[in-house]
Amino acid sequence: MLSTTIGEDGRATQAQHLSCLVIDDCVAVDAGSLAMAVSDKQRENIRDIVLTHAHLDHIAGLPLFVDDLFATTKRPITIHATREVEEVLENDVFNWRVYPRFSELKNEFGAVLRYARIDPEEEFEVRHLRFKPVEVNHKVPTTGFIISDANTRIGLTSDTSKAENFWRVLNAERELNALFIECAFPDSLQELASAAFHMTPNILRRELEKSKQAIGRILVINLKPTYREQIIKEIKSLKIPKVEILEVGKAYEF
């Protein structure tokens, strides 16, 4: 998970205002902080961005990332997204009013941005990775993923509340090396979490009980910064096996 939030000392903190995971320095999942937090190596290598949904914290850095590479990229930046997410980007972001419609523009090497359509549960390849998209239960159309290469398999819920469909698909798969799962609000804000289609620690516990699959590590993501310490305290009190809080900026190997 790339860093997203700067503290009073000018250093990155563990707060997660924006969401962006980078896999093997070459594929981004979501783009919240993509333009602002990638390394030079990652900026050089990343030309594929897989989006879970179009909420601002997951796409904020995308226009700036494309803008940064506009003149120099020798192959198009490919946005892998569902039809609903593509429509939001083209109508509400890359619409010439908010930002240029890069899909209509070219540099000296050719096209700069293209879309690759994601359809539910239809696997697709990105570089050396395979993605299986799974519809999850959020306020807007949102996709979780099962992501694998030759040696490793991970799951990612993205933003979701109770996710029966995700567990249905996950339980039909082989064991996971890791699961990235959200928990956005403390239990005291259960009503808000339900209205926004997010999890609290107690929902997280109940959802994990639906897994029939062996999971190596369970990493909790998407903690709202205002409630971060309370959420962590509540999760720890539940003593759920294998659960840990993802450390922003840390490289994980599975």
Secondary structure, DSSP 8 states (H G I E B T S, - for coil): -----B-TTSSB-S--SS--EEETTTEEE--TTHHHH--HHHHHH--EEE-S---HHHHTTHHHHHHHHTTT-SS-EEEEE-HHHHHHIIIIISSSSSS--GGG-EETTEE-EEEEE--TT--EEETTEEEEEEE---SS--EEEEEE-SS-EEEE--S-SS-HHHHHHHTTS--EEEEEEE--S-GGGHHHHHHHT---HHHHHHHHTT--S-EEEEEEE---GGGHHHHHHHHHHHT-TTEEE--TT-----
